[in-house]
Amino acid sequence: MTATTTPRLLVEGFECLERQGTRRSLGMLDLTDPISEALMFRRLASPAPAGIPVRLFASALPRDAADVAWDGRLAIPGFGTAVDVFCKAVGGLAVIRDFRLHLDGIRRAEFALRTAEELQALVAAATFVPPVEAAAGQAMFYCHLGAGDSEYVAEADDAYGWWRYDEYVRGNPRPDADPEDPGMAAWSAAYSAWVRTEAPPMVFLTTVMPFAGIDAASIRDAFEDEGKVDVPALLESACDDHHEDAQEDLVDEDALHELVEAWLPHAAKGTPEDLALEAALADWNGRQTLHSFMLDESRFTATSADAGPEEIARWCARHVDRAKQALAEARIWVPAVSEVLDAVAPRAA
């Protein structure tokens, strides 16, 4: 079969109004995804039945159209015929699974393009910090890979060391040899050169966010509301804005539990033991070293001393262009098999 633009199942939906014979157009509805899924799992056949259950596609509709569908007021004239024509355009039921994988590829390419455009916009709006200046004042940098991934590195020139490694290996098979073998060394050198050309030549700067500590007011409020203090919940909440292993970096967590337990018998009594809570917490908070690095999208720097803002802007533009080309290629549908198409039974519109 020949390549073609991805078939879409577009139908016009109507809301049947109370007045006899009147209806309101809901516009064109894209049912490519739900109907192709129903065909793949054989919840729907081709030729399609005269009545297609709304449960097969209602959840994919815009909110107003979905409400109309579930209320039983949705009309799609010639829907069965449209399904049959769509199935034929795809290449028949034999290739529906391949078509579903094709749709997944389009979604990935669309996401990659959005991410590339977002990165380009961020760089255009941000301030360039020369590498020497950035290195002097930074403890961590943020690598924006442009494909939904990210990584923090201590040195800007360490960023993207394994940039799209799997993609490169697919196009340039890795020699099955000892690392010291000349062929392997040449392959590694070629990959490193490719990374220098293809990987992003920039990283974003970060700001340090220290641990804010546990507030005595939160402990007093918890006791007033519930008559007890859930220390683990307080710690979890206090670490929410930090990295996922933040609680492991707390200093002497047991001491916090102990000071709260010692305070509880005196809570809300106004005694010296009650009022000592603030000082005890200040001491515990002061011993904490937990901190996190937060992305600062307002500043970026280069991954090498010889790269400047102009080169970075050109890379971002090229990255967007490539993502657009990849999306255009992803939208070309080439059926994987060439079996005879399923027969399409004629039906009235």
C-alpha positions in Angstrom: 0.0 0.0 0.0 1.1 3.5 -0.6 1.9 6.2 2.0 -0.9 8.6 2.8 -1.8 11.3 5.2 -3.2 9.8 8.4 -6.9 9.0 8.0 -9.1 10.8 10.4 -12.7 10.0 11.3 -14.4 13.4 11.3 -18.2 13.6 11.6 -20.6 16.4 12.2 -22.7 16.0 15.3 -26.1 17.5 15.9 -28.2 18.1 19.1 -31.8 17.0 18.5 -34.0 19.8 20.0 -37.4 19.4 21.5 -39.1 21.0 18.6 -40.0 18.3 16.1 -37.5 18.0 13.3 -35.1 20.7 14.5 -31.5 20.3 15.5 -28.4 22.3 16.4 -24.9 21.6 14.9 -22.2 20.8 17.4 -19.5 21.1 14.8 -17.1 18.5 13.5 -16.2 15.8 16.0 -12.9 13.9 15.7 -13.6 10.3 16.6 -10.4 8.8 15.2 -9.0 7.7 18.5 -12.0 6.1 20.2 -13.4 4.4 17.1 -10.1 3.0 16.0 -9.6 1.6 19.6 -13.1 0.1 19.4 -12.3 -1.5 16.1 -9.0 -2.8 17.4 -10.5 -4.5 20.4 -13.4 -5.7 18.2 -16.0 -3.8 20.2 -17.1 -2.5 16.8 -17.0 -4.3 13.4 -16.7 -3.1 9.9 -19.2 -3.0 8.2 -20.5 -1.0 11.1 -23.9 -1.6 12.6 -26.7 0.9 12.0 -26.6 2.0 15.7 -23.2 2.6 17.3 -23.2 2.6 21.1 -22.5 6.1 22.5 -20.2 4.5 25.2 -17.7 3.8 22.4 -16.9 7.5 21.9 -18.8 9.8 24.2 -15.8 10.2 26.6 -13.7 11.6 23.7 -16.2 14.4 22.9 -16.0 18.0 24.1 -17.9 18.6 27.3 -21.1 20.0 25.7 -21.2 17.3 23.0 -20.6 14.6 25.6 -23.5 15.8 27.7 -25.8 15.8 24.6 -24.6 12.2 23.8 -25.2 10.8 27.2 -28.7 12.5 27.3 -29.6 10.6 24.1 -29.9 13.8 22.0 -26.9 13.3 19.8 -27.4 12.6 16.1 -24.6 11.8 13.6 -26.1 11.3 10.2 -24.4 8.6 8.2 -22.1 7.6 11.1 -22.0 3.9 10.2 -21.0 4.7 6.6 -18.3 7.2 7.9 -16.9 4.4 10.1 -16.8 2.0 7.1 -15.1 4.6 4.9 -12.5 5.4 7.7 -11.8 1.7 8.2 -11.2 1.3 4.5 -8.9 4.3 4.4 -6.8 2.9 7.2 -6.4 -0.4 5.3 -8.9 -2.6 7.0 -9.2 -4.3 10.3 -6.0 -6.3 9.7 -3.9 -3.2 10.3 -5.9 -1.4 13.0 -3.4 -2.3 15.7 -0.6 -0.9 13.6 -2.7 2.2 13.0 -3.1 2.7 16.8 0.7 2.5 17.2 0.9 5.1 14.4 -1.4 7.4 16.4 0.9 7.0 19.4 3.8 8.1 17.3 2.0 11.2 16.2 1.2 12.1 19.8 4.9 11.7 20.8 6.0 13.9 17.9 3.4 16.5 18.8 4.7 16.5 22.4 8.3 16.8 21.2 7.3 19.8 19.1 5.5 21.5 22.0 8.5 21.0 24.2 10.9 22.3 21.6 8.7 25.4 21.1 8.4 26.0 24.8 12.2 25.7 25.2 12.7 28.2 22.4 10.3 30.7 24.0 12.0 30.3 27.4 15.4 31.0 26.0 14.2 34.0 24.1 12.7 35.5 27.2 15.6 34.6 29.6 18.9 36.4 30.3 22.2 34.9 29.1 24.8 34.6 31.9 28.4 34.0 30.6 29.7 30.6 31.5 32.5 31.9 33.8 30.1 34.1 35.7 27.5 31.3 36.0 30.1 28.7 37.2 31.3 31.1 39.9 27.8 31.5 41.5 26.1 28.2 40.8 26.1 24.9 42.7 23.7 23.2 40.2 22.4 23.5 36.7 19.2 22.3 35.1 19.4 20.5 31.7 16.3 20.9 29.6 16.5 18.0 27.1 13.6 19.1 25.0 11.9 15.7 25.1 10.2 15.7 28.4 13.2 14.7 30.5 15.4 16.8 32.7 18.4 16.5 34.9 20.4 18.5 37.4 24.2 18.6 37.0 27.0 20.3 39.1 29.0 21.4 36.0 27.4 22.9 32.9 29.8 21.1 30.6 28.7 17.7 32.1 25.2 18.2 30.7 23.8 15.9 28.0 26.7 13.5 28.1 24.3 10.7 26.9 22.2 12.9 24.6 19.8 10.6 22.6 22.2 7.7 22.9 19.6 5.1 21.9 18.7 7.1 18.8 22.3 7.4 17.8 22.9 3.7 18.3 19.9 2.8 16.1 21.4 4.8 13.2 25.0 3.9 14.1 25.3 0.4 15.6 27.7 0.1 18.4 30.7 -2.3 17.8 30.6 -5.4 20.0 34.2 -4.9 21.1 36.4 -4.2 24.1 36.4 -0.4 25.1 40.1 -0.3 24.2 39.5 -1.7 20.7 40.3 0.9 18.0 36.9 0.4 16.4 35.1 1.0 19.6 37.3 4.1 20.4 36.5 5.5 16.9 32.8 4.9 17.5 32.8 6.6 20.9 34.7 9.6 19.4 32.1 9.9 16.6 29.3 9.8 19.1 31.0 12.5 21.3 31.4 14.7 18.2 27.7 14.1 17.3 26.6 15.1 20.8 28.6 18.3 20.6 26.7 19.2 17.5 23.2 17.9 18.3 22.8 18.3 22.1 21.5 21.6 23.5 24.3 24.1 24.0 22.7 25.6 27.1 21.5 24.9 30.6 19.3 26.9 32.9 20.5 28.2 36.2 19.0 27.3 39.5 18.3 29.0 42.9 18.8 27.3 46.3 15.7 26.7 48.3 16.5 26.0 52.0 14.3 23.9 54.3 11.8 26.3 55.9 11.6 24.2 59.0 8.6 23.3 61.2 6.5 26.2 62.4 5.4 26.2 66.1 2.0 27.7 65.0 1.3 24.6 62.9 1.9 22.4 65.9 -0.3 24.5 68.1 -3.1 24.7 65.5 -3.0 20.9 65.0 -3.3 20.3 68.7 -6.2 22.9 69.0 -8.1 21.3 66.1 -7.5 17.6 66.8 -6.1 17.3 70.3 -3.0 15.7 68.9 0.0 16.4 66.6 0.7 14.2 63.6 4.5 14.9 63.3 5.0 12.6 60.2 2.3 14.5 58.4 3.9 17.9 59.3 7.3 16.7 58.0 5.8 15.4 54.8 4.0 18.7 54.2 7.2 20.7 55.0 9.2 18.6 52.5 6.6 18.7 49.7 8.4 21.3 47.8 11.8 19.6 48.0 13.3 16.6 46.2 11.6 13.2 46.6 14.2 11.9 49.2 14.1 15.1 51.2 13.0 13.5 54.5 16.1 11.3 54.4 18.2 14.5 54.6 16.6 15.8 57.8 19.0 16.0 60.8 17.8 14.1 63.9 14.2 13.6 63.0 13.7 11.6 66.2 14.5 14.7 68.3 11.5 16.5 66.7 9.2 13.7 67.8 10.7 13.8 71.3 10.3 17.5 71.8 6.7 17.4 70.6 5.9 14.5 72.9 7.5 16.4 75.8 5.4 19.5 74.9 2.0 17.8 74.6 1.3 17.4 78.3 1.8 21.2 78.7 0.0 22.2 75.4 -2.2 25.4 75.5 -1.6 25.9 79.3 0.6 29.0 79.0 3.2 27.5 81.3 6.9 27.9 80.8 7.0 24.3 79.4 4.2 25.3 77.0 6.0 28.5 75.8 9.3 26.6 75.4 8.0 25.0 72.2 9.1 27.9 70.0 12.7 27.9 71.3 13.0 24.1 71.1 11.8 24.2 67.4 14.1 27.1 66.6 17.0 25.0 67.8 15.9 21.9 65.8 15.2 24.0 62.7 18.6 25.6 63.0 20.4 22.2 62.8 18.8 21.3 59.4 20.9 21.3 56.3 18.2 20.2 53.8 18.0 22.3 50.7 16.8 21.8 47.1 17.7 23.5 43.8 14.9 25.1 41.9 14.8 25.8 38.2 15.3 29.4 37.3 13.9 29.9 33.9 14.9 33.5 33.8 18.6 32.8 33.4 20.6 30.4 31.2 24.2 29.8 30.3 26.2 27.9 27.7 27.6 24.4 28.1 30.9 25.5 26.7 33.0 28.6 26.8 32.8 29.2 23.1 29.0 29.2 22.8 27.0 32.4 23.1 23.4 33.5 23.1 23.3 33.7 19.3 24.4 30.1 18.8 22.0 28.9 21.4 19.1 30.8 19.7 20.1 29.1 16.4 20.1 25.7 18.0 16.7 26.3 19.5 15.3 27.3 16.0 16.9 24.3 14.4 15.5 22.1 17.2 12.0 23.4 16.5 12.4 22.9 12.7 13.5 19.3 13.2 10.5 18.6 15.5 8.2 20.0 12.9 9.8 17.8 10.2 9.5 14.8 12.5 5.8 15.5 13.1 5.2 15.8 9.4 6.9 12.5 8.8 5.0 10.9 11.7 1.7 11.9 10.1 2.4 9.8 7.0 0.5 6.5 7.3 2.0 3.5 5.6 0.0 0.3 6.3 2.2 -2.6 7.4 0.3 -5.2 5.4 -1.4 -5.3 2.1 -4.3 -7.7 2.6 -7.5 -7.2 0.7 -9.5 -4.5 2.3 -12.5 -5.4 4.3 -15.7 -5.2 2.3 -17.7 -2.0 3.0 -21.4 -2.6 2.9 -23.4 0.3 1.4 -25.8 2.0 3.8 -28.1 4.9 3.6 -26.9 8.3 5.1 
